[in-house]
Amino acid sequence: MKLHHNNQDGLNIIKAYTENSVSINEEIYARSVIVQAHYLESAWAPQSIDELDGAAIRELAKLDTEIILLGTGQKQRFPDRRLFVPLYDRNIGIEVMNTPAACRTYNILLEEGRAVTAALLID
């Protein structure tokens, strides 16, 4: 599905997504990514919800963000809540949703000027 948003101020905007990729600005990624307004990690280790572990969450906890949208692939799947303790300790909110919903929500919050992070699992 294509999403239409203007790319102002050099922001990382999610332009489209498919079952096995996400398009950020003009690049297509077929692996899991972390995306913020001015930061992109295109080699985030977990490639599925089953690979999401404490190390991956601790990596997210180091980011300067107020909320993380965890896209769990085409289906919404909930990991063990205990994994999120490093986020709770830093007062970072976490919302778990399927990846298409995370992409849409990221763009909306980005347009509102929120400090948002999308951690997108592409499976």
N, CA and C of each residue as an Amber inpcrd file, in Angstrom:
protein
   369
   0.8410000  -1.1670000   0.0000000   0.0000000   0.0000000   0.0000000
   0.8890000   1.2320000   0.0000000   0.5540000   2.2100000  -0.8400000
   1.2920000   3.4590000  -0.8890000   0.7190000   4.4420000   0.1150000
   1.5980000   5.1730000   0.7500000   1.2260000   6.2460000   1.6530000
   1.7400000   7.5300000   1.0260000   0.9750000   8.5900000   1.0480000
   1.3850000   9.8470000   0.4370000   1.5960000  10.9050000   1.4980000
   2.8390000  11.3250000   1.6450000   3.1980000  12.3890000   2.5690000
   4.3340000  13.1790000   1.9510000   4.3960000  14.4430000   2.2470000
   5.4940000  15.2710000   1.7760000   6.7200000  15.0230000   2.6350000
   7.8900000  15.0020000   2.0010000   9.1320000  14.8190000   2.7390000
   9.7440000  16.1830000   2.9990000   9.3150000  16.8100000   4.0740000
   9.8220000  18.1140000   4.4510000  10.9440000  17.9580000   5.4580000
  11.8850000  18.8530000   5.4030000  12.9610000  18.9110000   6.3960000
  13.8190000  17.6560000   6.4470000  13.8800000  16.8780000   5.3920000
  14.7210000  15.6930000   5.3570000  14.3090000  14.6010000   6.3190000
  13.0340000  14.5200000   6.6470000  12.5480000  13.5140000   7.5830000
  12.4680000  12.1410000   6.9310000  12.6360000  11.1060000   7.7240000
  12.4320000   9.7390000   7.2530000  10.9410000   9.4510000   7.2670000
  10.3570000   9.3510000   6.0850000   8.9310000   9.1210000   5.9360000
   8.7110000   7.7710000   5.2810000   7.7710000   7.0110000   5.8130000
   7.4310000   5.7190000   5.2210000   6.4980000   5.9810000   4.0530000
   6.9610000   5.6200000   2.8700000   6.2170000   5.9060000   1.6410000
   5.2750000   4.7700000   1.2520000   5.6550000   3.5190000   1.5520000
   4.8360000   2.3680000   1.1600000   5.2930000   1.1470000   1.9400000
   4.4440000   0.1360000   1.9400000   4.8210000  -1.1400000   2.5370000
   4.1290000  -2.2560000   1.7680000   4.7570000  -3.4280000   1.8030000
   4.1850000  -4.6440000   1.2290000   4.3330000  -5.7290000   2.2800000
   3.9640000  -6.9470000   1.9360000   4.1130000  -8.0550000   2.8930000
   5.5680000  -8.2980000   3.2650000   6.5030000  -7.9550000   2.3740000
   7.9040000  -8.2930000   2.6500000   8.8670000  -7.1290000   2.4750000
   8.3670000  -5.8950000   2.5070000   9.2680000  -4.7460000   2.4250000
   8.5770000  -3.4840000   2.9210000   9.4130000  -2.4960000   3.1950000
   8.9220000  -1.1680000   3.5510000   9.7740000  -0.1650000   2.7820000
   9.1390000   0.8830000   2.2790000   9.8290000   1.9260000   1.5310000
   9.8950000   3.1750000   2.3970000  11.1230000   3.5920000   2.6980000
  11.3550000   4.7870000   3.5070000  12.0830000   5.7880000   2.6240000
  11.4690000   6.9510000   2.4510000  11.9280000   7.9360000   1.4780000
  12.0000000   7.2500000   0.1180000  13.1580000   7.1020000  -0.4600000
  13.2410000   6.4840000  -1.7870000  13.8920000   5.1000000  -1.7510000
  14.1450000   4.5680000  -0.5590000  14.8070000   3.2590000  -0.4080000
  13.8100000   2.1890000   0.0120000  14.0160000   0.9810000  -0.4930000
  13.1810000  -0.1600000  -0.1270000  13.9960000  -1.0860000   0.7720000
  13.3940000  -1.4950000   1.8820000  14.0560000  -2.3640000   2.8550000
  13.2660000  -3.6590000   2.9790000  13.9720000  -4.7720000   2.8250000
  13.3490000  -6.0910000   2.9440000  13.7680000  -6.7790000   4.2350000
  14.3690000  -6.0140000   5.1400000  14.7710000  -6.4990000   6.4540000
  14.1450000  -5.5980000   7.5140000  14.1600000  -6.0610000   8.7330000
  13.6340000  -5.2660000   9.8360000  14.4300000  -3.9780000   9.9910000
  13.7350000  -2.8970000  10.3280000  14.3710000  -1.5870000  10.4540000
  13.8540000  -0.8570000  11.6910000  14.6640000   0.0920000  12.1370000
  14.2610000   1.0610000  13.1460000  14.2940000   2.4090000  12.4470000
  13.2210000   3.1540000  12.5390000  13.1660000   4.4470000  11.8610000
  12.6380000   5.5240000  12.8000000  13.3360000   6.6590000  12.7780000
  12.9260000   7.8700000  13.4800000  13.0100000   9.0150000  12.4760000
  12.6060000  10.1870000  12.8800000  12.6040000  11.3460000  11.9890000
  13.9560000  11.5450000  11.2950000  15.0590000  11.4450000  12.0540000
  16.3880000  11.7120000  11.4970000  17.3690000  10.5620000  11.7350000
  16.8560000   9.3770000  11.9540000  17.7080000   8.2100000  12.2200000
  17.0820000   6.9960000  11.5600000  17.9420000   6.1590000  10.9780000
  17.4730000   4.9190000  10.3680000  18.5060000   3.8350000  10.6210000
  18.0710000   2.7340000  11.2040000  18.9210000   1.5550000  11.4030000
  18.3630000   0.4640000  10.5030000  19.0770000   0.1740000   9.4290000
  18.5710000  -0.7730000   8.4410000  19.0470000  -2.1980000   8.6720000
  19.7170000  -2.4370000   9.7780000  20.2020000  -3.7850000  10.0680000
  19.8020000  -4.2040000  11.4780000  18.5580000  -3.9060000  11.8740000
  18.0880000  -4.3110000  13.1980000  18.0420000  -5.8290000  13.2310000
  18.6060000  -6.4190000  14.2420000  18.8430000  -7.8660000  14.2850000
  17.5890000  -8.7380000  14.1790000  16.5430000  -8.5260000  14.9860000
  15.4370000  -9.4900000  14.8950000  14.7100000  -9.3890000  13.5570000
  14.4350000 -10.5220000  12.9620000  13.7220000 -10.5520000  11.6860000
  12.3050000 -11.0770000  11.8340000  11.9510000 -11.4930000  13.0350000
  10.5890000 -11.9500000  13.3080000  10.3170000 -11.7380000  14.7940000
   9.0740000 -11.8320000  15.1720000   8.7080000 -11.6460000  16.5690000
   9.3630000 -12.7140000  17.4440000   9.5930000 -13.8970000  16.8880000
  10.2350000 -14.9660000  17.6540000  11.7020000 -14.6730000  17.9500000
  12.3240000 -13.7900000  17.1740000  13.7280000 -13.4170000  17.3760000
  13.8870000 -12.1770000  18.2480000  12.7820000 -11.5420000  18.6160000
  12.8440000 -10.3490000  19.4540000  13.3060000 -10.7500000  20.8490000
  14.3990000 -10.1490000  21.3010000  14.9610000 -10.5270000  22.5940000
  15.3560000  -9.2830000  23.3850000  15.8940000  -9.5030000  24.5670000
  16.2800000  -8.4120000  25.4450000  17.2920000  -7.4740000  24.8160000
  18.2390000  -8.0020000  24.0490000  19.2500000  -7.1570000  23.4080000
  18.6030000  -6.1940000  22.4240000  17.6420000  -6.6640000  21.6560000
  16.9510000  -5.8040000  20.6860000  16.1660000  -4.7070000  21.4020000
  15.5250000  -5.0400000  22.5080000  14.7570000  -4.0490000  23.2660000
  15.6930000  -3.0550000  23.9470000  16.8260000  -3.5150000  24.4650000
  17.7910000  -2.5970000  25.0800000  18.3280000  -1.6140000  24.0420000
  18.4850000  -2.0610000  22.8040000  18.9000000  -1.1590000  21.7230000
  17.8570000  -0.0550000  21.5260000  16.5880000  -0.4320000  21.5490000
  15.5130000   0.5570000  21.4120000  15.4930000   1.5190000  22.5970000
  15.7870000   1.0140000  23.7910000  15.7340000   1.8400000  25.0040000
  16.7990000   2.9390000  24.9940000  17.8350000   2.7850000  24.1820000
  18.8950000   3.7940000  24.1010000  18.4980000   4.9830000  23.2330000
  17.4170000   4.8560000  22.4840000  17.0150000   5.9100000  21.5580000
  16.3140000   7.0530000  22.2880000  16.4510000   8.2390000  21.7280000
  15.7620000   9.4120000  22.2590000  14.3720000   9.4480000  21.6300000
  13.3910000   8.9320000  22.3450000  12.0350000   8.8170000  21.8190000
  11.0380000   8.8330000  22.9610000   9.8150000   9.2020000  22.6610000
   8.7720000   9.1340000  23.6920000   7.8780000   7.9160000  23.5090000
   7.8270000   7.3910000  22.2660000   6.9960000   6.2120000  22.0060000
   7.6220000   5.3670000  20.9150000   7.5040000   4.0610000  21.0760000
   7.9640000   3.1060000  20.0730000   6.7560000   2.3450000  19.5580000
   6.6460000   2.2920000  18.2440000   5.6160000   1.4910000  17.5840000
   6.2970000   0.2220000  17.1020000   5.9450000  -0.8920000  17.7060000
   6.5390000  -2.1710000  17.3270000   5.6330000  -2.8420000  16.3090000
   6.0880000  -2.8970000  15.0610000   5.3520000  -3.5780000  13.9980000
   5.7750000  -5.0290000  13.9620000   4.8510000  -5.9390000  14.1840000
   5.1780000  -7.3580000  14.3620000   4.9790000  -8.2050000  13.1080000
   4.9810000  -7.5830000  11.9440000   4.7440000  -8.3160000  10.7020000
   3.3090000  -8.1220000  10.2520000   2.8380000  -8.9920000   9.4030000
   1.4870000  -8.8410000   8.8550000   0.3970000  -9.1040000   9.8940000
   0.7530000  -9.8170000  10.9400000  -0.1980000 -10.0890000  12.0210000
   0.3020000  -9.4650000  13.3140000  -0.6170000  -8.9730000  14.1120000
  -0.2680000  -8.4380000  15.4210000   0.0060000  -9.6100000  16.3560000
   1.2100000  -9.6270000  16.9050000   1.5960000 -10.6600000  17.8720000
   2.2680000  -9.9740000  19.0450000   1.9560000 -10.4240000  20.2330000
   2.4710000  -9.7810000  21.4310000   3.6190000 -10.5850000  22.0340000
   4.8030000  -9.9600000  22.1660000   5.9100000 -10.6280000  22.8610000
   5.6810000 -10.5900000  24.3650000   6.4920000 -11.3190000  25.0870000
   6.4410000 -11.3290000  26.5490000   6.6530000  -9.8960000  27.0530000
   5.7290000  -9.3990000  27.8490000   5.7880000  -8.0190000  28.3490000
   7.0390000  -7.7520000  29.1800000   7.6190000  -8.7830000  29.7600000
   8.8280000  -8.5880000  30.5690000   9.9910000  -8.0770000  29.7310000
   9.9470000  -8.3180000  28.4220000  10.9960000  -7.7940000  27.5440000
  11.0390000  -6.2720000  27.5620000   9.9150000  -5.6380000  27.8580000
   9.8000000  -4.1890000  27.7510000  10.2700000  -3.4230000  28.9840000
  10.7430000  -4.1030000  30.0060000  11.1690000  -3.4480000  31.2430000
  12.1830000  -2.3290000  30.9750000  13.1920000  -2.5110000  30.1020000
  14.1210000  -1.3920000  29.8510000  13.4260000  -0.1480000  29.2990000
  12.3420000  -0.3290000  28.5520000  11.5870000   0.8150000  28.0410000
  10.7980000   1.4770000  29.1660000  10.1460000   0.6550000  29.9840000
   9.3770000   1.1860000  31.1090000  10.2890000   1.9700000  32.0570000
  11.4930000   1.4560000  32.2690000  12.4430000   2.1210000  33.1650000
  12.8230000   3.5110000  32.6720000  12.7690000   3.7350000  31.3720000
  13.1120000   5.0450000  30.7840000  11.8680000   5.8600000  30.4230000
  10.6990000   5.3960000  30.8610000   9.4290000   6.0700000  30.5670000
   9.1730000   6.2200000  29.0710000   9.5170000   5.1890000  28.3300000
   9.2480000   5.1560000  26.8920000   8.0190000   4.2910000  26.6730000
   7.0270000   4.8500000  25.9990000   5.8250000   4.0870000  25.6950000
   6.0770000   3.0980000  24.5700000   5.3450000   2.0010000  24.5740000
   5.4520000   0.9820000  23.5180000   4.0480000   0.5800000  23.1040000
   3.8180000   0.5700000  21.8070000   2.5580000   0.1000000  21.2410000
   2.8780000  -1.0240000  20.2710000   2.2130000  -2.1440000  20.4250000
   2.4270000  -3.3080000  19.5710000   1.2710000  -3.3840000  18.5760000
   1.6100000  -3.4670000  17.2980000   0.5940000  -3.5510000  16.2400000
   1.1960000  -4.2500000  15.0370000   0.3720000  -4.5670000  14.0480000
   0.9580000  -5.1600000  12.8570000   1.7760000  -4.0890000  12.1350000
   2.6700000  -4.5140000  11.2620000   3.5770000  -3.5820000  10.6080000
   2.8540000  -2.5510000   9.7420000   1.8330000  -2.9200000   8.9590000
   1.1320000  -1.8770000   8.2000000   0.5510000  -0.7780000   9.1010000
  -0.0440000  -1.1490000  10.2260000  -0.5930000  -0.1510000  11.1500000
   0.5200000   0.6960000  11.7630000   1.6500000   0.0790000  12.0820000
   2.7810000   0.8250000  12.6440000   3.3070000   1.8510000  11.6430000
   3.3440000   1.4860000  10.3660000   3.7970000   2.4200000   9.3250000
   2.8730000   3.6340000   9.2490000   1.5830000   3.3880000   9.2110000
   0.6160000   4.4890000   9.1220000   0.6850000   5.3810000  10.3610000
   0.7350000   4.7640000  11.5280000   0.7490000   5.5170000  12.7790000
   2.0330000   6.3260000  12.9190000   3.1610000   5.7550000  12.5090000
   4.4360000   6.4690000  12.5440000   4.3200000   7.7830000  11.7690000
   3.8180000   7.7190000  10.5370000   3.7170000   8.9320000   9.7170000
   2.8060000   9.9810000  10.3500000   1.7190000   9.5430000  10.9440000
   0.7960000  10.4840000  11.5920000   1.4820000  11.1760000  12.7640000
   2.1290000  10.4050000  13.6320000   2.7990000  10.9840000  14.7970000
   3.9780000  11.8580000  14.3760000   4.6820000  11.4540000  13.3240000
   5.7860000  12.2530000  12.8040000   5.2750000  13.6190000  12.3330000
   4.1710000  13.6210000  11.6180000   3.5840000  14.8850000  11.1460000
   3.1520000  15.7750000  12.3050000   2.7870000  15.1760000  13.4340000
   2.4070000  15.9430000  14.6230000   3.6180000  16.4750000  15.3780000
   4.8150000  16.1110000  14.9310000   6.0220000  16.5640000  15.5930000
   6.4080000  15.7690000  16.8180000   5.8430000  14.5870000  16.9560000
   6.1430000  13.7360000  18.1230000   7.4890000  13.0470000  17.9500000
   8.1410000  12.7250000  19.0460000   9.3790000  11.9550000  19.0410000
   8.9890000  10.4810000  18.9850000   8.8010000   9.9690000  17.7690000
   8.2960000   8.6290000  17.5520000   9.3580000   7.7540000  16.8970000
   9.3250000   6.4850000  17.2490000  10.1940000   5.4780000  16.6520000
   9.3390000   4.3440000  16.1680000   9.6070000   3.8710000  14.9580000
   8.9540000   2.6540000  14.4610000  10.0200000   1.5670000  14.3810000
   9.7820000   0.4830000  15.0710000  10.6420000  -0.6980000  15.0140000
   9.8360000  -1.7380000  14.2420000  10.2070000  -1.9410000  12.9800000
   9.3770000  -2.7060000  12.0530000   9.9810000  -4.0500000  11.7210000
   9.2670000  -5.0990000  12.0700000   9.6730000  -6.4460000  11.7010000
   9.0410000  -6.7540000  10.3460000   9.8610000  -7.1620000   9.4000000
   9.3950000  -7.4750000   8.0500000   9.4840000  -8.9860000   7.9020000
   8.3320000  -9.6350000   7.9150000   8.3640000 -11.1020000   7.7710000
   7.2990000 -11.5770000   6.8210000
